[in-house]
Amino acid sequence: MTDLTALLLLVVFATLVATGARHWRIPAPSLLVVGGLLIGLLPWIPDVQVTPEVISVVVLPPLLYASAEEIPWRELRVVWKPVTVLAFGLVLATAVAVGAVASAVTPLNTTMAFVLGAVLASTDPVAVTALGRKIALPPRIQVLVQSESLFNDATSLVLFKVAVGTAIAAHAVTLPAAGGQFLALGGGGALVGAGVAGVVALIRRRTEDPILETVIALVTPYAAYVLAEDLHTSGVTAVVVAGVVLGSTGHKLTNATIRLQVHAVYGTVIFLLESVVFALIGLELPALVRQLTADEHGWPLGVLAVATTVIAVRLLGVVPLSAVMQRRRGNGPVTWRIPAVVSWAGTRGVMPLAAALSIPLTADDGTPLPHRPLILVLTTGVVVLTLVLQGFTLAPVVRWSKIALEPEHTAREEARARAGLAKAGLDCLDELEAVEAAPVTLIEQLRRGLLARLDQADADQDDDTAPSPSSSSATGYRELRRTVIAAETATLQRLYADNHISDLTRRRLQRKLDLEEAGLGDE
């Protein structure tokens, strides 16, 4: 079997499993990991080894960018304090705790155990986003979990480079040197990401070619990552910053047709990459286990101990922080529900795997790094265990906590917003009629459709009962409808800016308006 054939079969397998996961309403990453693990255990399956470049350069940038684009800037400004505490304090505490446990229960020495701790110190944005996509968490909690998983990577990356530098150079790194590395990696990456976002925004404002826009959208995360890495800063941070900036302004840069096309193409790419990478995590574990030496065969105990440590440290860090924040807000008694969900959502995934794969084979003196295969096995095992355990049980934990938004809540919010958009459209028609800017017959046509939509604003679908214009008035109708859609879009953005609707509702309604505008066709 050639590499190309194996890759195509992997894509087909991952796509089928991910499609089944959507049909059965279970977390796709968890099912993909289990499926990959079962396939990897088959005796006739060849060993699978993934190079770090494939994960860090090819797979990670678009997945990180897509996760960052989903973070609304409004909610991010609200949760930046707990995100900062978690991204610094909890990452450091996790690295130290995992290093201590690993050195006690595995053959790893103190230095290599701290390398493992740095690898597993941060939650994974790709896994967190993929797992949380189907769970209706309150916007603030969803943004807290997702943004923490994105921004704690800079901290864990610095810890990882410090730990690896100590391991290969056989000398300790000073605290000032580590602080300088963090500023160079995190701060430099943020500047590169903001710069790339600014350049991309300027270009997208000046083009209306759907193909060019799609290419720009696909190239942006790679450009941010590669440029940052070439400048010896954090490519991960650059991609995250570029995604957050462009995600908050993307709807203002292009028209409806382009937005729909970019969304469709990018959605397909993300679906394929997520499906393949999570299947690879499970598929690779059996091959890694077969590389272990005799003194490393106690790895299952190490995986269990490290995974337990990761979960316990997160719980012990999140609960006190949540209690302090709840007391400061003064919104009633302190509840365990929020910290329970935030703690259980901290899975590990693609990022730790990419970091572990990038550990050098030898030290500076040419000697092999001790127990490098064991670190890969422990990392992959913890990733698999957290994705399976926390992934399959996250939805029940959310239901048990009773903090998830009920479908009726989202439906009522969307219905109110649709009613507001319909009223904005009617007001726009009244203004146009007052200045005789359009034929009365066309205005009445649109008015009847908007009134019908307003009457059924509590329904789950929009009304399409507006009469179709005759061919002789089609051009005027399209122009008039675009004017009304522009008024509705402005109202939608105002509703979001005034905190009347969530970012999810804004995105849904914006997509409906885009579909309606694109359906009008060209004049």
C-alpha positions as CSV (number, residue, x, y, z in Angstrom):
1,M,0.0,0.0,0.0
2,T,1.4,3.4,-1.0
3,D,1.4,6.4,1.2
4,L,-1.1,8.1,-1.1
5,T,-3.5,5.1,-0.9
6,A,-3.2,5.0,2.9
7,L,-3.9,8.7,3.1
8,L,-7.0,8.4,0.9
9,L,-8.3,5.5,2.9
10,L,-7.7,7.4,6.1
11,V,-9.6,10.4,4.8
12,V,-12.5,8.1,3.7
13,F,-12.5,6.4,7.1
14,A,-12.3,9.6,9.1
15,T,-15.1,11.2,7.0
16,L,-17.4,8.2,7.5
17,V,-16.8,8.1,11.3
18,A,-17.3,11.9,11.6
19,T,-20.5,11.8,9.6
20,G,-21.7,8.9,11.8
21,A,-20.9,11.0,14.9
22,R,-23.0,13.9,13.6
23,H,-25.9,11.5,12.8
24,W,-25.7,9.8,16.3
25,R,-25.2,13.2,18.0
26,I,-22.0,12.2,19.8
27,P,-18.7,14.1,19.9
28,A,-16.8,13.5,16.7
29,P,-13.3,13.8,18.1
30,S,-14.0,11.1,20.8
31,L,-15.4,8.7,18.3
32,L,-12.6,9.3,15.8
33,V,-10.0,8.6,18.4
34,V,-11.7,5.4,19.4
35,G,-12.1,4.4,15.7
36,G,-8.4,5.2,15.0
37,L,-7.3,3.2,18.0
38,L,-9.3,0.1,17.0
39,I,-8.0,0.3,13.5
40,G,-4.4,0.7,14.7
41,L,-4.7,-2.5,16.9
42,L,-5.4,-4.6,13.8
43,P,-2.3,-6.8,13.1
44,W,-2.1,-6.1,9.4
45,I,-2.2,-2.3,9.7
46,P,1.3,-0.9,9.2
47,D,2.8,1.4,11.8
48,V,1.8,5.1,11.4
49,Q,4.3,7.8,12.2
50,V,3.4,11.4,11.8
51,T,6.1,14.0,11.4
52,P,5.9,17.2,13.5
53,E,5.8,19.4,10.3
54,V,2.6,17.7,9.2
55,I,0.8,18.6,12.4
56,S,2.3,22.0,13.3
57,V,2.6,23.5,9.8
58,V,-0.2,21.8,7.7
59,V,-2.9,20.9,10.1
60,L,-2.7,23.3,13.1
61,P,-2.9,26.8,11.5
62,P,-6.4,26.5,9.8
63,L,-7.8,24.6,12.8
64,L,-6.6,27.3,15.2
65,Y,-7.7,30.1,12.9
66,A,-11.2,28.6,12.7
67,S,-11.4,28.2,16.4
68,A,-10.2,31.8,17.0
69,E,-12.7,33.2,14.4
70,E,-15.6,31.8,16.5
71,I,-14.6,33.9,19.6
72,P,-16.7,37.1,19.8
73,W,-14.7,40.1,20.8
74,R,-17.4,41.4,23.0
75,E,-17.5,38.3,25.3
76,L,-13.7,38.0,25.2
77,R,-13.3,41.5,26.8
78,V,-15.6,40.4,29.6
79,V,-13.6,37.2,30.5
80,W,-10.1,38.4,29.9
81,K,-9.2,38.3,33.7
82,P,-10.0,34.7,34.4
83,V,-8.5,33.7,31.0
84,T,-5.3,35.4,32.0
85,V,-5.1,33.6,35.4
86,L,-5.8,30.3,33.8
87,A,-3.4,30.8,30.9
88,F,-0.5,31.6,33.2
89,G,-1.1,30.2,36.7
90,L,-2.9,27.0,35.8
91,V,-0.6,26.1,33.0
92,L,2.5,26.5,35.2
93,A,0.8,24.5,38.1
94,T,-0.2,21.7,35.7
95,A,3.3,21.4,34.2
96,V,4.9,21.2,37.7
97,A,2.3,18.7,39.0
98,V,2.6,16.4,35.9
99,G,6.4,16.6,36.0
100,A,6.4,15.5,39.7
101,V,3.9,12.6,39.2
102,A,5.6,11.4,36.0
103,S,9.0,11.4,37.7
104,A,7.5,9.3,40.5
105,V,5.6,6.7,38.5
106,T,7.6,6.4,35.3
107,P,11.3,5.9,34.3
108,L,11.5,9.5,33.3
109,N,14.1,11.6,35.0
110,T,13.2,15.0,36.5
111,T,14.2,17.0,33.3
112,M,12.3,14.8,30.9
113,A,9.3,14.6,33.2
114,F,9.1,18.4,33.2
115,V,9.2,18.2,29.4
116,L,6.1,16.0,29.5
117,G,4.5,18.4,32.0
118,A,5.1,21.3,29.6
119,V,3.7,19.3,26.7
120,L,0.4,18.5,28.6
121,A,0.1,21.8,30.5
122,S,-2.4,23.6,28.2
123,T,-5.8,22.6,27.0
124,D,-6.3,22.1,23.3
125,P,-8.3,24.7,21.3
126,V,-9.0,22.3,18.5
127,A,-10.5,19.6,20.7
128,V,-12.3,22.1,23.0
129,T,-13.9,23.9,20.0
130,A,-14.9,20.6,18.3
131,L,-16.4,19.2,21.5
132,G,-18.2,22.3,22.5
133,R,-19.8,23.0,19.1
134,K,-22.9,20.9,19.8
135,I,-23.3,22.0,23.4
136,A,-25.5,25.0,24.1
137,L,-23.3,26.6,26.8
138,P,-24.0,30.2,27.9
139,P,-21.9,32.5,25.7
140,R,-19.6,33.7,28.5
141,I,-18.7,30.2,29.6
142,Q,-18.2,29.0,26.0
143,V,-15.9,31.9,25.3
144,L,-14.0,31.5,28.6
145,V,-13.2,27.8,27.8
146,Q,-12.5,28.4,24.2
147,S,-10.3,31.5,24.6
148,E,-8.4,30.0,27.5
149,S,-7.5,27.0,25.3
150,L,-6.3,29.4,22.6
151,F,-4.3,31.8,24.7
152,N,-2.6,29.4,27.2
153,D,-0.6,27.9,24.3
154,A,1.9,30.8,24.4
155,T,2.6,30.0,28.1
156,S,2.9,26.2,27.5
157,L,5.1,26.8,24.5
158,V,7.6,28.9,26.5
159,L,7.6,26.2,29.2
160,F,8.1,23.5,26.6
161,K,11.1,25.4,25.0
162,V,12.6,26.0,28.4
163,A,12.2,22.3,29.3
164,V,13.6,21.0,26.0
165,G,16.4,23.5,26.2
166,T,17.3,22.2,29.6
167,A,17.1,18.6,28.4
168,I,19.3,18.9,25.4
169,A,21.8,21.4,26.8
170,A,22.0,19.8,30.3
171,H,21.9,23.1,32.1
172,A,19.1,25.1,33.7
173,V,17.5,28.1,32.1
174,T,17.3,31.2,34.3
175,L,14.0,33.0,35.1
176,P,15.0,36.2,33.2
177,A,15.8,34.2,30.1
178,A,12.5,32.4,30.4
179,G,10.7,35.7,30.7
180,G,12.5,37.1,27.7
181,Q,11.5,34.0,25.7
182,F,7.8,34.5,26.7
183,L,7.8,38.1,25.6
184,A,9.5,37.3,22.3
185,L,7.2,34.3,21.6
186,G,3.9,35.6,22.9
187,G,4.3,39.4,22.3
188,G,6.0,38.9,19.0
189,G,3.4,36.4,17.8
190,A,0.6,38.8,18.8
191,L,2.2,41.6,16.8
192,V,2.7,39.4,13.7
193,G,-0.9,38.2,13.9
194,A,-2.3,41.7,14.2
195,G,-0.1,42.8,11.3
196,V,-1.2,40.0,9.1
197,A,-4.9,40.6,10.0
198,G,-4.5,44.3,9.1
199,V,-3.0,43.5,5.7
200,V,-5.6,40.9,4.9
201,A,-8.4,43.3,5.9
202,L,-7.0,45.9,3.5
203,I,-6.8,43.4,0.7
204,R,-10.3,42.0,1.3
205,R,-11.9,45.4,1.4
206,R,-10.6,46.0,-2.2
207,T,-11.6,42.8,-3.9
208,E,-14.9,41.3,-4.9
209,D,-13.6,38.2,-6.6
210,P,-15.1,35.1,-4.7
211,I,-12.2,32.9,-5.8
212,L,-9.5,35.3,-4.7
213,E,-11.4,35.9,-1.4
214,T,-11.5,32.1,-0.8
215,V,-7.8,31.8,-1.5
216,I,-7.0,34.6,0.8
217,A,-9.1,33.0,3.6
218,L,-7.3,29.7,3.2
219,V,-3.8,31.3,3.0
220,T,-4.2,33.7,6.0
221,P,-3.5,31.2,8.9
222,Y,-0.5,29.7,7.1
223,A,0.9,33.2,6.3
224,A,0.5,34.2,10.0
225,Y,2.1,31.0,11.3
226,V,5.0,30.8,8.9
227,L,5.9,34.5,9.2
228,A,5.8,34.3,13.0
229,E,8.0,31.2,13.1
230,D,10.5,32.7,10.7
231,L,10.8,35.7,13.0
232,H,11.3,33.3,15.9
233,T,8.0,34.2,17.6
234,S,5.0,32.1,18.4
235,G,3.2,31.0,15.2
236,V,0.3,29.7,17.3
237,T,-0.2,33.1,19.0
238,A,0.0,34.8,15.6
239,V,-2.7,32.6,14.1
240,V,-5.0,33.1,17.1
241,V,-4.7,36.9,17.1
242,A,-5.3,37.0,13.4
243,G,-8.3,34.8,13.7
244,V,-9.9,36.8,16.6
245,V,-9.3,40.1,14.8
246,L,-10.7,39.0,11.4
247,G,-13.5,37.0,13.0
248,S,-14.8,40.1,14.6
249,T,-14.6,42.2,11.4
250,G,-15.0,39.7,8.6
251,H,-18.7,40.4,8.0
252,K,-17.8,44.0,7.2
253,L,-15.1,43.1,4.6
254,T,-17.1,41.2,1.9
255,N,-20.5,40.8,0.4
256,A,-23.1,38.1,1.0
257,T,-22.1,35.9,-1.9
258,I,-18.4,35.8,-1.0
259,R,-19.2,35.2,2.7
260,L,-21.3,32.2,1.8
261,Q,-18.7,30.7,-0.5
262,V,-15.8,31.2,1.9
263,H,-17.9,29.7,4.7
264,A,-18.7,26.6,2.6
265,V,-15.1,26.0,1.4
266,Y,-13.5,26.7,4.9
267,G,-16.1,24.5,6.6
268,T,-15.2,21.6,4.2
269,V,-11.5,22.0,4.9
270,I,-12.0,22.2,8.7
271,F,-14.2,19.1,8.6
272,L,-11.6,17.1,6.7
273,L,-8.6,18.2,8.8
274,E,-10.4,17.7,12.1
275,S,-11.6,14.2,11.1
276,V,-8.2,13.1,9.9
277,V,-6.1,14.5,12.8
278,F,-8.2,13.0,15.5
279,A,-8.3,9.6,13.8
280,L,-4.5,9.8,13.5
281,I,-4.1,10.3,17.2
282,G,-5.8,7.0,17.9
283,L,-4.2,5.3,15.0
284,E,-0.7,6.2,16.1
285,L,-0.8,5.0,19.7
286,P,-0.3,1.2,19.0
287,A,2.7,2.0,16.8
288,L,4.3,4.1,19.5
289,V,3.7,1.5,22.1
290,R,5.6,-1.1,20.0
291,Q,8.7,1.1,20.1
292,L,9.0,1.1,23.9
293,T,11.8,-0.7,25.8
294,A,11.3,-3.3,28.5
295,D,11.6,-0.8,31.4
296,E,8.9,1.4,29.8
297,H,6.1,-1.3,29.6
298,G,4.4,0.2,32.7
299,W,3.1,3.1,30.5
300,P,-0.6,2.4,31.2
301,L,-0.1,3.2,34.8
302,G,1.8,6.4,33.8
303,V,-1.0,7.4,31.4
304,L,-3.7,6.9,34.1
305,A,-1.6,8.8,36.8
306,V,-0.8,11.7,34.5
307,A,-4.4,12.0,33.1
308,T,-5.7,12.0,36.7
309,T,-3.2,14.7,37.6
310,V,-4.2,16.9,34.7
311,I,-7.9,16.7,35.5
312,A,-7.4,17.1,39.3
313,V,-5.1,20.1,39.0
314,R,-7.5,21.8,36.6
315,L,-10.4,21.2,39.0
316,L,-8.4,22.5,42.0
317,G,-7.4,25.6,40.0
318,V,-10.8,26.4,38.4
319,V,-13.0,26.0,41.5
320,P,-11.4,28.6,43.7
321,L,-11.1,31.1,40.8
322,S,-14.8,30.6,40.0
323,A,-15.8,31.1,43.6
324,V,-13.8,34.4,43.9
325,M,-15.4,35.7,40.6
326,Q,-18.9,34.7,41.7
327,R,-18.5,36.5,45.0
328,R,-17.2,39.6,43.3
329,R,-20.1,39.7,41.0
330,G,-22.5,39.2,43.8
331,N,-25.0,37.3,41.8
332,G,-26.3,35.1,44.6
333,P,-24.7,32.1,46.4
334,V,-21.5,30.4,45.0
335,T,-22.4,27.5,42.7
336,W,-20.4,24.5,41.7
337,R,-22.0,24.1,38.3
338,I,-19.9,26.5,36.4
339,P,-16.5,25.3,37.6
340,A,-17.5,21.7,37.1
341,V,-18.3,22.4,33.4
342,V,-15.2,24.6,32.8
343,S,-13.0,22.0,34.5
344,W,-14.4,19.0,32.6
345,A,-14.1,20.9,29.2
346,G,-10.3,21.1,29.5
347,T,-9.4,18.2,27.2
348,R,-6.0,17.7,25.5
349,G,-5.7,17.1,21.8
350,V,-3.7,18.1,18.7
351,M,-1.5,20.8,20.3
352,P,0.2,18.4,22.9
353,L,0.8,15.9,20.1
354,A,2.5,18.4,17.9
355,A,4.7,19.5,20.8
356,A,5.7,16.0,21.7
357,L,6.6,15.1,18.1
358,S,8.9,18.2,18.0
359,I,11.1,17.0,20.8
360,P,14.6,16.5,19.4
361,L,16.0,13.0,19.0
362,T,19.4,13.9,20.5
363,A,21.0,16.3,23.0
364,D,23.7,18.8,22.1
365,D,26.5,16.3,22.8
366,G,24.9,13.8,20.3
367,T,23.6,11.3,22.8
368,P,19.9,10.2,22.4
369,L,17.4,11.9,24.6
370,P,16.3,9.3,27.2
371,H,12.8,7.9,27.0
372,R,11.6,10.1,24.1
373,P,9.3,7.3,22.8
374,L,7.8,7.0,26.3
375,I,6.9,10.7,26.3
376,L,5.2,10.3,23.0
377,V,3.2,7.3,24.3
378,L,2.3,9.1,27.5
379,T,1.2,12.2,25.6
380,T,-0.8,10.3,23.1
381,G,-2.3,8.1,25.8
382,V,-3.4,11.1,27.9
383,V,-4.9,12.8,24.8
384,V,-6.8,9.6,23.9
385,L,-8.0,9.1,27.5
386,T,-9.2,12.8,28.0
387,L,-10.9,12.9,24.6
388,V,-12.7,9.6,25.3
389,L,-13.5,10.1,29.0
390,Q,-14.3,13.9,29.0
391,G,-15.5,14.0,25.4
392,F,-18.2,11.3,25.8
393,T,-19.3,12.6,29.3
394,L,-19.1,16.4,28.7
395,A,-22.7,16.7,27.4
396,P,-24.1,14.7,30.5
397,V,-22.0,16.9,32.8
398,V,-23.5,20.0,31.2
399,R,-27.0,18.6,31.5
400,W,-26.4,17.6,35.1
401,S,-25.2,21.1,35.9
402,K,-28.3,22.6,34.3
403,I,-26.4,25.6,33.0
404,A,-26.9,24.8,29.3
405,L,-29.2,27.1,27.3
406,E,-32.5,25.5,26.5
407,P,-33.5,25.3,22.8
408,E,-36.5,27.4,23.6
409,H,-34.2,30.2,25.0
410,T,-32.3,30.4,21.7
411,A,-35.5,30.2,19.7
412,R,-37.1,33.0,21.6
413,E,-34.0,35.2,21.2
414,E,-33.8,34.5,17.5
415,A,-37.6,35.2,17.1
416,R,-37.3,38.5,18.8
417,A,-34.3,39.4,16.6
418,R,-36.2,38.4,13.5
419,A,-39.1,40.6,14.5
420,G,-36.7,43.5,15.0
421,L,-35.2,43.0,11.6
422,A,-38.7,42.9,10.0
423,K,-39.6,46.1,11.7
424,A,-36.4,47.7,10.5
425,G,-37.3,46.6,7.0
426,L,-40.8,48.1,7.3
427,D,-39.3,51.4,8.5
428,C,-37.0,51.4,5.6
429,L,-39.9,50.9,3.2
430,D,-41.8,53.7,4.8
431,E,-38.9,56.1,4.3
432,L,-38.5,55.1,0.7
433,E,-42.3,55.5,0.1
434,A,-42.2,58.9,1.7
435,V,-39.6,60.2,-0.7
436,E,-41.1,58.2,-3.6
437,A,-37.8,56.4,-4.1
438,A,-39.4,53.3,-5.5
439,P,-42.6,52.2,-7.3
440,V,-45.5,51.8,-4.9
441,T,-46.3,48.3,-6.2
442,L,-42.9,47.0,-5.4
443,I,-42.9,48.6,-1.9
444,E,-46.3,46.9,-1.2
445,Q,-44.9,43.6,-2.5
446,L,-42.1,43.7,0.0
447,R,-44.2,45.2,2.8
448,R,-46.6,42.2,2.6
449,G,-43.7,39.8,2.9
450,L,-42.2,41.6,5.9
451,L,-45.6,41.9,7.6
452,A,-46.1,38.1,7.2
453,R,-42.6,37.5,8.6
454,L,-43.4,39.8,11.5
455,D,-46.6,37.9,12.2
456,Q,-44.9,34.6,12.4
457,A,-41.7,35.8,14.2
458,D,-42.2,33.0,16.8
459,A,-41.9,30.3,14.2
460,D,-38.7,28.4,13.6
461,Q,-38.4,29.3,9.9
462,D,-38.7,32.4,7.8
463,D,-41.7,33.0,5.6
464,D,-41.3,32.9,1.9
465,T,-44.8,34.0,0.9
466,A,-43.9,37.3,-0.7
467,P,-45.2,37.3,-4.2
468,S,-42.6,37.0,-7.0
469,P,-42.0,40.1,-9.0
470,S,-42.8,40.1,-12.7
471,S,-39.9,40.0,-15.1
472,S,-40.5,43.6,-16.0
473,S,-40.0,44.8,-12.5
474,A,-37.4,42.2,-11.4
475,T,-34.5,44.6,-11.5
476,G,-36.2,47.2,-9.4
477,Y,-37.4,44.6,-7.0
478,R,-33.8,43.2,-6.5
479,E,-32.5,46.7,-5.9
480,L,-35.2,47.5,-3.4
481,R,-34.8,44.2,-1.6
482,R,-31.1,44.8,-1.3
483,T,-31.7,48.2,0.3
484,V,-34.1,46.6,2.8
485,I,-31.5,43.8,3.6
486,A,-28.9,46.5,4.2
487,A,-31.2,48.1,6.7
488,E,-31.9,44.8,8.4
489,T,-28.1,44.0,8.5
490,A,-27.5,47.4,10.2
491,T,-30.2,46.6,12.8
492,L,-28.7,43.2,13.4
493,Q,-25.3,44.6,14.1
494,R,-26.9,47.2,16.5
495,L,-28.8,44.5,18.3
496,Y,-25.6,42.6,18.9
497,A,-23.6,45.7,19.9
498,D,-26.3,46.6,22.5
499,N,-26.2,43.1,24.0
500,H,-29.7,42.2,22.9
501,I,-28.6,39.0,21.1
502,S,-25.7,36.6,21.3
503,D,-23.0,36.1,18.8
504,L,-24.5,32.8,17.8
505,T,-27.8,34.4,17.0
506,R,-26.1,37.2,15.1
507,R,-24.2,34.7,12.9
508,R,-27.3,32.6,12.2
509,L,-29.4,35.6,11.2
510,Q,-26.5,37.1,9.2
511,R,-26.3,33.9,7.3
512,K,-30.0,34.0,6.5
513,L,-29.7,37.5,5.2
514,D,-26.7,36.5,3.1
515,L,-28.6,33.6,1.6
516,E,-31.5,35.8,0.8
517,E,-29.3,38.5,-0.8
518,A,-27.3,35.9,-2.8
519,G,-30.6,34.4,-4.0
520,L,-31.5,37.7,-5.6
521,G,-28.9,37.1,-8.2
522,D,-27.1,39.6,-10.4
523,E,-28.9,42.6,-11.8
